[in-house]
């Protein structure tokens, strides 16, 4: 589910803007990293604090 929600939200922002994504699904770490690489978006920062994963994703296209 984190990928579907991330895609939906990134489509709402302008190219160059940054989307903050928080997830508590351990699989989201690899899933979102792979999704960003495949779709051409850039993960500017990734943080892991306990069970919470936070991604800062820059929309590239």
mmCIF file of the N, C-alpha and C atoms, coordinates in Angstrom:
data_MODEL
# 
_entry.id   MODEL 
# 
loop_
_atom_site.group_PDB 
_atom_site.id 
_atom_site.type_symbol 
_atom_site.label_atom_id 
_atom_site.label_alt_id 
_atom_site.label_comp_id 
_atom_site.label_asym_id 
_atom_site.label_entity_id 
_atom_site.label_seq_id 
_atom_site.pdbx_PDB_ins_code 
_atom_site.Cartn_x 
_atom_site.Cartn_y 
_atom_site.Cartn_z 
_atom_site.occupancy 
_atom_site.B_iso_or_equiv 
_atom_site.pdbx_formal_charge 
_atom_site.auth_seq_id 
_atom_site.auth_comp_id 
_atom_site.auth_asym_id 
_atom_site.auth_atom_id 
_atom_site.pdbx_PDB_model_num 
ATOM 1   N N  . UNK A 1 1  ? 0.809  -1.206 0.000   1.00 0.00 ? 1  UNK A N  1 
ATOM 2   C CA . UNK A 1 1  ? 0.000  0.000  0.000   1.00 0.00 ? 1  UNK A CA 1 
ATOM 3   C C  . UNK A 1 1  ? 0.857  1.277  0.000   1.00 0.00 ? 1  UNK A C  1 
ATOM 4   N N  . UNK A 1 2  ? 2.017  1.320  0.661   1.00 0.00 ? 2  UNK A N  1 
ATOM 5   C CA . UNK A 1 2  ? 2.807  2.556  0.644   1.00 0.00 ? 2  UNK A CA 1 
ATOM 6   C C  . UNK A 1 2  ? 3.166  3.030  -0.768  1.00 0.00 ? 2  UNK A C  1 
ATOM 7   N N  . UNK A 1 3  ? 3.423  2.088  -1.693  1.00 0.00 ? 3  UNK A N  1 
ATOM 8   C CA . UNK A 1 3  ? 3.787  2.486  -3.058  1.00 0.00 ? 3  UNK A CA 1 
ATOM 9   C C  . UNK A 1 3  ? 2.612  3.166  -3.745  1.00 0.00 ? 3  UNK A C  1 
ATOM 10  N N  . UNK A 1 4  ? 1.427  2.588  -3.646  1.00 0.00 ? 4  UNK A N  1 
ATOM 11  C CA . UNK A 1 4  ? 0.246  3.155  -4.298  1.00 0.00 ? 4  UNK A CA 1 
ATOM 12  C C  . UNK A 1 4  ? -0.041 4.555  -3.750  1.00 0.00 ? 4  UNK A C  1 
ATOM 13  N N  . UNK A 1 5  ? 0.055  4.701  -2.450  1.00 0.00 ? 5  UNK A N  1 
ATOM 14  C CA . UNK A 1 5  ? -0.212 6.008  -1.842  1.00 0.00 ? 5  UNK A CA 1 
ATOM 15  C C  . UNK A 1 5  ? 0.863  7.021  -2.231  1.00 0.00 ? 5  UNK A C  1 
ATOM 16  N N  . UNK A 1 6  ? 2.114  6.585  -2.299  1.00 0.00 ? 6  UNK A N  1 
ATOM 17  C CA . UNK A 1 6  ? 3.210  7.479  -2.683  1.00 0.00 ? 6  UNK A CA 1 
ATOM 18  C C  . UNK A 1 6  ? 3.030  7.953  -4.115  1.00 0.00 ? 6  UNK A C  1 
ATOM 19  N N  . UNK A 1 7  ? 2.703  7.044  -5.029  1.00 0.00 ? 7  UNK A N  1 
ATOM 20  C CA . UNK A 1 7  ? 2.491  7.412  -6.425  1.00 0.00 ? 7  UNK A CA 1 
ATOM 21  C C  . UNK A 1 7  ? 1.343  8.407  -6.551  1.00 0.00 ? 7  UNK A C  1 
ATOM 22  N N  . UNK A 1 8  ? 0.266  8.149  -5.849  1.00 0.00 ? 8  UNK A N  1 
ATOM 23  C CA . UNK A 1 8  ? -0.894 9.035  -5.896  1.00 0.00 ? 8  UNK A CA 1 
ATOM 24  C C  . UNK A 1 8  ? -0.528 10.446 -5.423  1.00 0.00 ? 8  UNK A C  1 
ATOM 25  N N  . UNK A 1 9  ? 0.230  10.527 -4.343  1.00 0.00 ? 9  UNK A N  1 
ATOM 26  C CA . UNK A 1 9  ? 0.588  11.832 -3.784  1.00 0.00 ? 9  UNK A CA 1 
ATOM 27  C C  . UNK A 1 9  ? 1.650  12.543 -4.619  1.00 0.00 ? 9  UNK A C  1 
ATOM 28  N N  . UNK A 1 10 ? 2.601  11.819 -5.184  1.00 0.00 ? 10 UNK A N  1 
ATOM 29  C CA . UNK A 1 10 ? 3.660  12.476 -5.961  1.00 0.00 ? 10 UNK A CA 1 
ATOM 30  C C  . UNK A 1 10 ? 3.086  13.071 -7.240  1.00 0.00 ? 10 UNK A C  1 
ATOM 31  N N  . UNK A 1 11 ? 2.024  12.466 -7.755  1.00 0.00 ? 11 UNK A N  1 
ATOM 32  C CA . UNK A 1 11 ? 1.365  13.001 -8.953  1.00 0.00 ? 11 UNK A CA 1 
ATOM 33  C C  . UNK A 1 11 ? 0.678  14.331 -8.680  1.00 0.00 ? 11 UNK A C  1 
ATOM 34  N N  . UNK A 1 12 ? 0.445  14.658 -7.425  1.00 0.00 ? 12 UNK A N  1 
ATOM 35  C CA . UNK A 1 12 ? -0.244 15.899 -7.039  1.00 0.00 ? 12 UNK A CA 1 
ATOM 36  C C  . UNK A 1 12 ? 0.711  17.081 -6.878  1.00 0.00 ? 12 UNK A C  1 
ATOM 37  N N  . UNK A 1 13 ? 2.022  16.820 -6.817  1.00 0.00 ? 13 UNK A N  1 
ATOM 38  C CA . UNK A 1 13 ? 2.968  17.924 -6.599  1.00 0.00 ? 13 UNK A CA 1 
ATOM 39  C C  . UNK A 1 13 ? 3.681  18.267 -7.910  1.00 0.00 ? 13 UNK A C  1 
ATOM 40  N N  . UNK A 1 14 ? 4.305  19.412 -7.933  1.00 0.00 ? 14 UNK A N  1 
ATOM 41  C CA . UNK A 1 14 ? 5.018  19.883 -9.121  1.00 0.00 ? 14 UNK A CA 1 
ATOM 42  C C  . UNK A 1 14 ? 6.400  19.251 -9.217  1.00 0.00 ? 14 UNK A C  1 
ATOM 43  N N  . UNK A 1 15 ? 6.919  19.187 -10.431 1.00 0.00 ? 15 UNK A N  1 
ATOM 44  C CA . UNK A 1 15 ? 8.283  18.713 -10.656 1.00 0.00 ? 15 UNK A CA 1 
ATOM 45  C C  . UNK A 1 15 ? 9.239  19.594 -9.850  1.00 0.00 ? 15 UNK A C  1 
ATOM 46  N N  . UNK A 1 16 ? 10.156 18.973 -9.132  1.00 0.00 ? 16 UNK A N  1 
ATOM 47  C CA . UNK A 1 16 ? 11.115 19.704 -8.304  1.00 0.00 ? 16 UNK A CA 1 
ATOM 48  C C  . UNK A 1 16 ? 10.692 19.802 -6.850  1.00 0.00 ? 16 UNK A C  1 
ATOM 49  N N  . UNK A 1 17 ? 9.421  19.590 -6.567  1.00 0.00 ? 17 UNK A N  1 
ATOM 50  C CA . UNK A 1 17 ? 8.971  19.630 -5.178  1.00 0.00 ? 17 UNK A CA 1 
ATOM 51  C C  . UNK A 1 17 ? 9.327  18.319 -4.485  1.00 0.00 ? 17 UNK A C  1 
ATOM 52  N N  . UNK A 1 18 ? 9.288  18.348 -3.159  1.00 0.00 ? 18 UNK A N  1 
ATOM 53  C CA . UNK A 1 18 ? 9.681  17.186 -2.359  1.00 0.00 ? 18 UNK A CA 1 
ATOM 54  C C  . UNK A 1 18 ? 8.470  16.671 -1.582  1.00 0.00 ? 18 UNK A C  1 
ATOM 55  N N  . UNK A 1 19 ? 8.283  15.367 -1.646  1.00 0.00 ? 19 UNK A N  1 
ATOM 56  C CA . UNK A 1 19 ? 7.206  14.691 -0.925  1.00 0.00 ? 19 UNK A CA 1 
ATOM 57  C C  . UNK A 1 19 ? 7.806  13.962 0.273   1.00 0.00 ? 19 UNK A C  1 
ATOM 58  N N  . UNK A 1 20 ? 7.222  14.171 1.439   1.00 0.00 ? 20 UNK A N  1 
ATOM 59  C CA . UNK A 1 20 ? 7.638  13.440 2.638   1.00 0.00 ? 20 UNK A CA 1 
ATOM 60  C C  . UNK A 1 20 ? 6.696  12.251 2.802   1.00 0.00 ? 20 UNK A C  1 
ATOM 61  N N  . UNK A 1 21 ? 7.263  11.063 2.892   1.00 0.00 ? 21 UNK A N  1 
ATOM 62  C CA . UNK A 1 21 ? 6.480  9.837  3.034   1.00 0.00 ? 21 UNK A CA 1 
ATOM 63  C C  . UNK A 1 21 ? 6.896  9.148  4.327   1.00 0.00 ? 21 UNK A C  1 
ATOM 64  N N  . UNK A 1 22 ? 5.921  8.822  5.157   1.00 0.00 ? 22 UNK A N  1 
ATOM 65  C CA . UNK A 1 22 ? 6.181  8.060  6.372   1.00 0.00 ? 22 UNK A CA 1 
ATOM 66  C C  . UNK A 1 22 ? 5.448  6.729  6.264   1.00 0.00 ? 22 UNK A C  1 
ATOM 67  N N  . UNK A 1 23 ? 6.143  5.661  6.611   1.00 0.00 ? 23 UNK A N  1 
ATOM 68  C CA . UNK A 1 23 ? 5.554  4.328  6.546   1.00 0.00 ? 23 UNK A CA 1 
ATOM 69  C C  . UNK A 1 23 ? 6.015  3.514  7.740   1.00 0.00 ? 23 UNK A C  1 
ATOM 70  N N  . UNK A 1 24 ? 5.186  2.535  8.111   1.00 0.00 ? 24 UNK A N  1 
ATOM 71  C CA . UNK A 1 24 ? 5.579  1.640  9.199   1.00 0.00 ? 24 UNK A CA 1 
ATOM 72  C C  . UNK A 1 24 ? 5.651  0.189  8.719   1.00 0.00 ? 24 UNK A C  1 
ATOM 73  N N  . UNK A 1 25 ? 5.595  0.002  7.416   1.00 0.00 ? 25 UNK A N  1 
ATOM 74  C CA . UNK A 1 25 ? 5.712  -1.326 6.811   1.00 0.00 ? 25 UNK A CA 1 
ATOM 75  C C  . UNK A 1 25 ? 7.191  -1.573 6.500   1.00 0.00 ? 25 UNK A C  1 
ATOM 76  N N  . UNK A 1 26 ? 7.823  -2.572 7.117   1.00 0.00 ? 26 UNK A N  1 
ATOM 77  C CA . UNK A 1 26 ? 9.250  -2.812 6.877   1.00 0.00 ? 26 UNK A CA 1 
ATOM 78  C C  . UNK A 1 26 ? 9.601  -3.027 5.407   1.00 0.00 ? 26 UNK A C  1 
ATOM 79  N N  . UNK A 1 27 ? 8.676  -3.583 4.635   1.00 0.00 ? 27 UNK A N  1 
ATOM 80  C CA . UNK A 1 27 ? 8.923  -3.822 3.207   1.00 0.00 ? 27 UNK A CA 1 
ATOM 81  C C  . UNK A 1 27 ? 8.993  -2.518 2.417   1.00 0.00 ? 27 UNK A C  1 
ATOM 82  N N  . UNK A 1 28 ? 8.465  -1.445 2.974   1.00 0.00 ? 28 UNK A N  1 
ATOM 83  C CA . UNK A 1 28 ? 8.440  -0.162 2.269   1.00 0.00 ? 28 UNK A CA 1 
ATOM 84  C C  . UNK A 1 28 ? 9.842  0.358  1.973   1.00 0.00 ? 28 UNK A C  1 
ATOM 85  N N  . UNK A 1 29 ? 10.812 0.031  2.807   1.00 0.00 ? 29 UNK A N  1 
ATOM 86  C CA . UNK A 1 29 ? 12.173 0.535  2.587   1.00 0.00 ? 29 UNK A CA 1 
ATOM 87  C C  . UNK A 1 29 ? 12.679 0.138  1.206   1.00 0.00 ? 29 UNK A C  1 
ATOM 88  N N  . UNK A 1 30 ? 12.677 -1.135 0.909   1.00 0.00 ? 30 UNK A N  1 
ATOM 89  C CA . UNK A 1 30 ? 13.155 -1.583 -0.399  1.00 0.00 ? 30 UNK A CA 1 
ATOM 90  C C  . UNK A 1 30 ? 12.161 -1.254 -1.505  1.00 0.00 ? 30 UNK A C  1 
ATOM 91  N N  . UNK A 1 31 ? 10.870 -1.392 -1.223  1.00 0.00 ? 31 UNK A N  1 
ATOM 92  C CA . UNK A 1 31 ? 9.845  -1.137 -2.242  1.00 0.00 ? 31 UNK A CA 1 
ATOM 93  C C  . UNK A 1 31 ? 9.896  0.296  -2.752  1.00 0.00 ? 31 UNK A C  1 
ATOM 94  N N  . UNK A 1 32 ? 9.961  1.259  -1.858  1.00 0.00 ? 32 UNK A N  1 
ATOM 95  C CA . UNK A 1 32 ? 9.963  2.664  -2.264  1.00 0.00 ? 32 UNK A CA 1 
ATOM 96  C C  . UNK A 1 32 ? 11.275 3.028  -2.945  1.00 0.00 ? 32 UNK A C  1 
ATOM 97  N N  . UNK A 1 33 ? 12.388 2.491  -2.459  1.00 0.00 ? 33 UNK A N  1 
ATOM 98  C CA . UNK A 1 33 ? 13.678 2.760  -3.110  1.00 0.00 ? 33 UNK A CA 1 
ATOM 99  C C  . UNK A 1 33 ? 13.675 2.237  -4.550  1.00 0.00 ? 33 UNK A C  1 
ATOM 100 N N  . UNK A 1 34 ? 13.165 1.018  -4.741  1.00 0.00 ? 34 UNK A N  1 
ATOM 101 C CA . UNK A 1 34 ? 13.089 0.451  -6.097  1.00 0.00 ? 34 UNK A CA 1 
ATOM 102 C C  . UNK A 1 34 ? 12.131 1.245  -6.969  1.00 0.00 ? 34 UNK A C  1 
ATOM 103 N N  . UNK A 1 35 ? 10.977 1.621  -6.423  1.00 0.00 ? 35 UNK A N  1 
ATOM 104 C CA . UNK A 1 35 ? 9.979  2.392  -7.163  1.00 0.00 ? 35 UNK A CA 1 
ATOM 105 C C  . UNK A 1 35 ? 10.570 3.730  -7.619  1.00 0.00 ? 35 UNK A C  1 
ATOM 106 N N  . UNK A 1 36 ? 11.269 4.422  -6.727  1.00 0.00 ? 36 UNK A N  1 
ATOM 107 C CA . UNK A 1 36 ? 11.854 5.720  -7.073  1.00 0.00 ? 36 UNK A CA 1 
ATOM 108 C C  . UNK A 1 36 ? 12.874 5.564  -8.200  1.00 0.00 ? 36 UNK A C  1 
ATOM 109 N N  . UNK A 1 37 ? 13.701 4.552  -8.106  1.00 0.00 ? 37 UNK A N  1 
ATOM 110 C CA . UNK A 1 37 ? 14.709 4.320  -9.146  1.00 0.00 ? 37 UNK A CA 1 
ATOM 111 C C  . UNK A 1 37 ? 14.037 4.008  -10.487 1.00 0.00 ? 37 UNK A C  1 
ATOM 112 N N  . UNK A 1 38 ? 13.025 3.166  -10.463 1.00 0.00 ? 38 UNK A N  1 
ATOM 113 C CA . UNK A 1 38 ? 12.325 2.760  -11.676 1.00 0.00 ? 38 UNK A CA 1 
ATOM 114 C C  . UNK A 1 38 ? 11.568 3.920  -12.329 1.00 0.00 ? 38 UNK A C  1 
ATOM 115 N N  . UNK A 1 39 ? 11.016 4.810  -11.509 1.00 0.00 ? 39 UNK A N  1 
ATOM 116 C CA . UNK A 1 39 ? 10.198 5.906  -12.043 1.00 0.00 ? 39 UNK A CA 1 
ATOM 117 C C  . UNK A 1 39 ? 10.984 7.188  -12.267 1.00 0.00 ? 39 UNK A C  1 
ATOM 118 N N  . UNK A 1 40 ? 12.245 7.215  -11.819 1.00 0.00 ? 40 UNK A N  1 
ATOM 119 C CA . UNK A 1 40 ? 13.087 8.371  -12.074 1.00 0.00 ? 40 UNK A CA 1 
ATOM 120 C C  . UNK A 1 40 ? 13.022 9.472  -11.032 1.00 0.00 ? 40 UNK A C  1 
ATOM 121 N N  . UNK A 1 41 ? 12.361 9.206  -9.905  1.00 0.00 ? 41 UNK A N  1 
ATOM 122 C CA . UNK A 1 41 ? 12.323 10.197 -8.827  1.00 0.00 ? 41 UNK A CA 1 
ATOM 123 C C  . UNK A 1 41 ? 13.550 10.007 -7.937  1.00 0.00 ? 41 UNK A C  1 
ATOM 124 N N  . UNK A 1 42 ? 13.898 11.039 -7.179  1.00 0.00 ? 42 UNK A N  1 
ATOM 125 C CA . UNK A 1 42 ? 15.118 11.002 -6.377  1.00 0.00 ? 42 UNK A CA 1 
ATOM 126 C C  . UNK A 1 42 ? 14.805 10.987 -4.884  1.00 0.00 ? 42 UNK A C  1 
ATOM 127 N N  . UNK A 1 43 ? 15.344 10.015 -4.181  1.00 0.00 ? 43 UNK A N  1 
ATOM 128 C CA . UNK A 1 43 ? 15.212 10.003 -2.726  1.00 0.00 ? 43 UNK A CA 1 
ATOM 129 C C  . UNK A 1 43 ? 16.338 10.873 -2.174  1.00 0.00 ? 43 UNK A C  1 
ATOM 130 N N  . UNK A 1 44 ? 15.947 12.011 -1.640  1.00 0.00 ? 44 UNK A N  1 
ATOM 131 C CA . UNK A 1 44 ? 16.933 12.957 -1.111  1.00 0.00 ? 44 UNK A CA 1 
ATOM 132 C C  . UNK A 1 44 ? 17.445 12.519 0.249   1.00 0.00 ? 44 UNK A C  1 
ATOM 133 N N  . UNK A 1 45 ? 16.545 11.923 1.034   1.00 0.00 ? 45 UNK A N  1 
ATOM 134 C CA . UNK A 1 45 ? 16.912 11.544 2.396   1.00 0.00 ? 45 UNK A CA 1 
ATOM 135 C C  . UNK A 1 45 ? 16.031 10.381 2.836   1.00 0.00 ? 45 UNK A C  1 
ATOM 136 N N  . UNK A 1 46 ? 16.606 9.473  3.595   1.00 0.00 ? 46 UNK A N  1 
ATOM 137 C CA . UNK A 1 46 ? 15.875 8.349  4.171   1.00 0.00 ? 46 UNK A CA 1 
ATOM 138 C C  . UNK A 1 46 ? 16.253 8.247  5.635   1.00 0.00 ? 46 UNK A C  1 
ATOM 139 N N  . UNK A 1 47 ? 15.250 8.159  6.499   1.00 0.00 ? 47 UNK A N  1 
ATOM 140 C CA . UNK A 1 47 ? 15.489 8.027  7.935   1.00 0.00 ? 47 UNK A CA 1 
ATOM 141 C C  . UNK A 1 47 ? 14.704 6.841  8.466   1.00 0.00 ? 47 UNK A C  1 
ATOM 142 N N  . UNK A 1 48 ? 15.280 6.176  9.440   1.00 0.00 ? 48 UNK A N  1 
ATOM 143 C CA . UNK A 1 48 ? 14.611 5.058  10.095  1.00 0.00 ? 48 UNK A CA 1 
ATOM 144 C C  . UNK A 1 48 ? 14.689 5.311  11.585  1.00 0.00 ? 48 UNK A C  1 
ATOM 145 N N  . UNK A 1 49 ? 13.528 5.488  12.199  1.00 0.00 ? 49 UNK A N  1 
ATOM 146 C CA . UNK A 1 49 ? 13.482 5.717  13.636  1.00 0.00 ? 49 UNK A CA 1 
ATOM 147 C C  . UNK A 1 49 ? 12.489 4.732  14.238  1.00 0.00 ? 49 UNK A C  1 
ATOM 148 N N  . UNK A 1 50 ? 13.007 3.703  14.864  1.00 0.00 ? 50 UNK A N  1 
ATOM 149 C CA . UNK A 1 50 ? 12.135 2.645  15.368  1.00 0.00 ? 50 UNK A CA 1 
ATOM 150 C C  . UNK A 1 50 ? 11.459 1.956  14.188  1.00 0.00 ? 50 UNK A C  1 
ATOM 151 N N  . UNK A 1 51 ? 10.143 1.875  14.245  1.00 0.00 ? 51 UNK A N  1 
ATOM 152 C CA . UNK A 1 51 ? 9.389  1.225  13.168  1.00 0.00 ? 51 UNK A CA 1 
ATOM 153 C C  . UNK A 1 51 ? 8.984  2.204  12.065  1.00 0.00 ? 51 UNK A C  1 
ATOM 154 N N  . UNK A 1 52 ? 9.286  3.484  12.239  1.00 0.00 ? 52 UNK A N  1 
ATOM 155 C CA . UNK A 1 52 ? 8.861  4.492  11.266  1.00 0.00 ? 52 UNK A CA 1 
ATOM 156 C C  . UNK A 1 52 ? 9.968  4.763  10.250  1.00 0.00 ? 52 UNK A C  1 
ATOM 157 N N  . UNK A 1 53 ? 9.610  4.630  8.986   1.00 0.00 ? 53 UNK A N  1 
ATOM 158 C CA . UNK A 1 53 ? 10.512 4.930  7.873   1.00 0.00 ? 53 UNK A CA 1 
ATOM 159 C C  . UNK A 1 53 ? 10.060 6.244  7.260   1.00 0.00 ? 53 UNK A C  1 
ATOM 160 N N  . UNK A 1 54 ? 10.994 7.164  7.049   1.00 0.00 ? 54 UNK A N  1 
ATOM 161 C CA . UNK A 1 54 ? 10.657 8.450  6.458   1.00 0.00 ? 54 UNK A CA 1 
ATOM 162 C C  . UNK A 1 54 ? 11.512 8.664  5.222   1.00 0.00 ? 54 UNK A C  1 
ATOM 163 N N  . UNK A 1 55 ? 10.837 8.970  4.116   1.00 0.00 ? 55 UNK A N  1 
ATOM 164 C CA . UNK A 1 55 ? 11.498 9.229  2.839   1.00 0.00 ? 55 UNK A CA 1 
ATOM 165 C C  . UNK A 1 55 ? 11.190 10.657 2.415   1.00 0.00 ? 55 UNK A C  1 
ATOM 166 N N  . UNK A 1 56 ? 12.179 11.332 1.854   1.00 0.00 ? 56 UNK A N  1 
ATOM 167 C CA . UNK A 1 56 ? 11.984 12.637 1.232   1.00 0.00 ? 56 UNK A CA 1 
ATOM 168 C C  . UNK A 1 56 ? 12.278 12.412 -0.249  1.00 0.00 ? 56 UNK A C  1 
ATOM 169 N N  . UNK A 1 57 ? 11.233 12.480 -1.063  1.00 0.00 ? 57 UNK A N  1 
ATOM 170 C CA . UNK A 1 57 ? 11.337 12.118 -2.479  1.00 0.00 ? 57 UNK A CA 1 
ATOM 171 C C  . UNK A 1 57 ? 11.102 13.338 -3.348  1.00 0.00 ? 57 UNK A C  1 
ATOM 172 N N  . UNK A 1 58 ? 12.083 13.644 -4.186  1.00 0.00 ? 58 UNK A N  1 
ATOM 173 C CA . UNK A 1 58 ? 11.982 14.783 -5.098  1.00 0.00 ? 58 UNK A CA 1 
ATOM 174 C C  . UNK A 1 58 ? 11.371 14.305 -6.413  1.00 0.00 ? 58 UNK A C  1 
ATOM 175 N N  . UNK A 1 59 ? 10.295 14.979 -6.826  1.00 0.00 ? 59 UNK A N  1 
ATOM 176 C CA . UNK A 1 59 ? 9.648  14.617 -8.086  1.00 0.00 ? 59 UNK A CA 1 
ATOM 177 C C  . UNK A 1 59 ? 10.522 15.110 -9.230  1.00 0.00 ? 59 UNK A C  1 
ATOM 178 N N  . UNK A 1 60 ? 10.867 14.212 -10.128 1.00 0.00 ? 60 UNK A N  1 
ATOM 179 C CA . UNK A 1 60 ? 11.765 14.536 -11.233 1.00 0.00 ? 60 UNK A CA 1 
ATOM 180 C C  . UNK A 1 60 ? 11.032 14.668 -12.559 1.00 0.00 ? 60 UNK A C  1 
ATOM 181 N N  . UNK A 1 61 ? 9.880  14.008 -12.699 1.00 0.00 ? 61 UNK A N  1 
ATOM 182 C CA . UNK A 1 61 ? 9.164  14.099 -13.973 1.00 0.00 ? 61 UNK A CA 1 
ATOM 183 C C  . UNK A 1 61 ? 7.689  13.982 -13.779 1.00 0.00 ? 61 UNK A C  1 
# 
